[in-house]
């Protein structure tokens, strides 16, 4: 395991141990009062960070995906529960479902970079740039940048001079261009 994987896994295990100690009687409430909006910001930032780390480590191909998913997808969740357990007692009693919602925020923002870097995404060659990347939407923008038309009226007008478009289509294109 790389050092980052080990650190993330150890953080998750340590957080589970501390939360269990809190359940057994060790007082955690009030040790780290964190407002709700900052708590959700931490959850969102952690989801985005660990999602990008997962994508970077998956590209290296040194570990199986299931191990990486457990380390980067699941290990950062216990620290979120630990942070919430360290809030003030009044805040804990007022909103008991907050850790579950924060877990949803984390997972939603974890999935974003993972889904954007899915291995099945089609790669296209961007014309004039000399690099690959992107999707079908990038292909149309690359065609537009290379001078190709994306307008059906413009295409019809170009073909009408060659005689390949019927007269009614040519007239409709002219009317649209005039006003």
C-alpha positions as CSV (number, residue, x, y, z in Angstrom):
1,X,0.0,0.0,0.0
2,X,1.2,3.5,-0.7
3,X,1.7,5.8,2.3
4,X,-1.4,7.9,1.5
5,X,-3.5,4.8,1.4
6,X,-2.1,3.7,4.7
7,X,-2.7,7.1,6.3
8,X,-6.3,7.3,5.1
9,X,-7.1,3.8,6.3
10,X,-5.5,4.5,9.7
11,X,-7.5,7.7,10.1
12,X,-10.7,5.7,9.4
13,X,-9.8,3.0,11.9
14,X,-8.7,5.4,14.6
15,X,-12.0,7.4,14.1
16,X,-14.0,4.2,14.6
17,X,-12.1,3.4,17.8
18,X,-12.7,6.8,19.2
19,X,-16.4,6.9,18.3
20,X,-16.8,3.4,20.0
21,X,-15.0,4.7,23.1
22,X,-17.4,7.6,23.1
23,X,-20.3,5.2,23.0
24,X,-18.8,3.3,25.9
25,X,-18.7,6.3,28.2
26,X,-15.7,8.5,27.1
27,X,-17.1,12.0,26.9
28,X,-16.6,13.5,23.4
29,X,-19.4,16.1,23.3
30,X,-18.2,19.6,23.3
31,X,-14.6,18.9,22.5
32,X,-14.8,20.3,18.9
33,X,-17.9,22.5,18.5
34,X,-18.4,22.8,14.8
35,X,-21.3,24.7,13.2
36,X,-23.5,22.7,10.9
37,X,-22.6,24.6,7.7
38,X,-18.9,24.1,8.4
39,X,-19.6,20.4,9.1
40,X,-21.2,20.1,5.7
41,X,-18.3,22.0,4.1
42,X,-15.9,19.5,5.6
43,X,-18.0,16.6,4.3
44,X,-18.1,18.2,0.8
45,X,-14.4,18.9,0.7
46,X,-13.5,15.4,2.0
47,X,-15.8,13.8,-0.7
48,X,-14.2,15.9,-3.5
49,X,-10.6,15.3,-2.2
50,X,-10.9,11.6,-1.7
51,X,-12.8,11.1,-4.9
52,X,-9.9,12.7,-6.8
53,X,-7.4,10.7,-4.8
54,X,-9.3,7.6,-5.7
55,X,-9.2,8.4,-9.4
56,X,-5.5,9.2,-9.3
57,X,-4.7,6.0,-7.5
58,X,-6.9,3.9,-9.8
59,X,-5.1,5.3,-12.8
60,X,-1.8,4.0,-11.4
61,X,-3.2,0.5,-11.4
62,X,-1.2,-0.8,-8.5
63,X,-4.1,-1.9,-6.3
64,X,-7.4,-3.6,-7.1
65,X,-10.3,-1.3,-7.4
66,X,-12.2,-2.9,-4.4
67,X,-9.3,-2.1,-2.0
68,X,-9.0,1.5,-3.3
69,X,-12.8,1.9,-3.0
70,X,-12.7,0.7,0.6
71,X,-9.8,3.0,1.5
72,X,-10.9,6.2,-0.3
73,X,-14.7,5.7,-0.4
74,X,-15.4,4.3,3.1
75,X,-12.4,5.1,5.4
76,X,-13.0,8.9,5.4
77,X,-16.6,8.5,6.6
78,X,-15.9,7.6,10.3
79,X,-14.0,10.9,10.8
80,X,-17.2,12.7,9.8
81,X,-19.1,10.8,12.5
82,X,-16.3,11.6,15.0
83,X,-16.5,15.3,14.2
84,X,-20.2,15.2,14.8
85,X,-19.8,13.3,18.0
86,X,-17.5,16.0,19.3
87,X,-20.2,18.7,18.8
88,X,-22.0,20.3,21.8
89,X,-24.6,18.1,23.4
90,X,-27.4,20.6,22.5
91,X,-26.5,20.4,18.9
92,X,-26.4,16.6,19.0
93,X,-29.9,16.4,20.5
94,X,-31.3,19.0,18.1
95,X,-30.3,17.3,14.9
96,X,-29.6,13.6,15.3
97,X,-29.6,12.8,11.6
98,X,-26.9,15.2,10.6
99,X,-24.1,12.6,10.3
100,X,-26.2,10.6,7.8
101,X,-26.8,13.7,5.7
102,X,-23.1,14.5,5.9
103,X,-22.4,11.0,4.7
104,X,-24.7,11.6,1.7
105,X,-22.9,14.9,0.9
106,X,-19.6,13.1,1.1
107,X,-20.7,10.2,-1.1
108,X,-22.3,12.5,-3.7
109,X,-19.2,14.6,-4.0
110,X,-17.0,11.4,-4.0
111,X,-19.0,10.1,-7.0
112,X,-18.5,13.2,-9.1
113,X,-14.8,12.8,-9.9
114,X,-15.1,9.1,-10.1
115,X,-17.9,9.2,-12.6
116,X,-16.1,11.9,-14.7
117,X,-13.1,9.7,-15.0
118,X,-15.0,6.5,-15.8
119,X,-12.9,4.2,-18.0
120,X,-15.6,3.7,-20.6
121,X,-15.8,7.4,-21.6
122,X,-15.1,7.9,-25.3
123,X,-11.9,9.8,-26.0
124,X,-11.8,12.0,-29.1
125,X,-8.9,13.7,-30.9
126,X,-9.4,17.5,-30.7
127,X,-8.6,19.0,-34.1
128,X,-5.9,21.6,-34.1
129,X,-4.9,20.9,-30.5
130,X,-2.8,17.8,-30.9
131,X,-4.1,16.1,-27.8
132,X,-6.8,13.6,-26.9
133,X,-9.6,13.9,-24.4
134,X,-13.2,14.9,-24.0
135,X,-16.5,13.5,-25.1
136,X,-18.9,13.9,-28.0
137,X,-19.7,17.4,-26.9
138,X,-16.0,18.2,-27.2
139,X,-16.1,16.7,-30.7
140,X,-18.7,19.2,-31.9
141,X,-16.8,22.1,-30.4
142,X,-13.7,20.9,-32.0
143,X,-15.5,20.7,-35.4
144,X,-16.7,24.2,-34.9
145,X,-13.2,25.5,-34.0
146,X,-11.9,23.7,-37.1
147,X,-14.4,25.5,-39.3
148,X,-17.1,22.9,-39.6
149,X,-20.7,24.0,-39.3
150,X,-23.0,22.8,-36.6
151,X,-26.0,24.7,-38.1
152,X,-28.3,22.6,-40.3
153,X,-29.3,25.8,-42.2
154,X,-25.7,26.7,-43.0
155,X,-25.0,23.1,-44.1
156,X,-28.1,23.2,-46.3
157,X,-27.0,26.5,-47.8
158,X,-23.6,25.1,-48.5
159,X,-25.1,22.0,-50.2
160,X,-27.7,24.0,-52.1
161,X,-24.9,25.6,-54.2
162,X,-23.9,22.1,-55.2
163,X,-27.5,21.1,-56.1
164,X,-27.8,18.4,-53.4
165,X,-30.6,20.1,-51.4
166,X,-34.2,20.5,-52.7
167,X,-35.6,23.9,-53.4
168,X,-38.0,24.1,-50.4
169,X,-35.2,23.5,-47.9
170,X,-33.1,26.2,-49.6
171,X,-35.9,28.7,-49.4
172,X,-36.5,27.8,-45.7
173,X,-32.9,28.4,-44.9
174,X,-32.9,31.8,-46.8
175,X,-36.0,32.9,-44.8
176,X,-34.4,31.9,-41.5
177,X,-31.2,33.8,-42.4
178,X,-33.1,36.9,-43.5
179,X,-35.1,37.3,-40.3
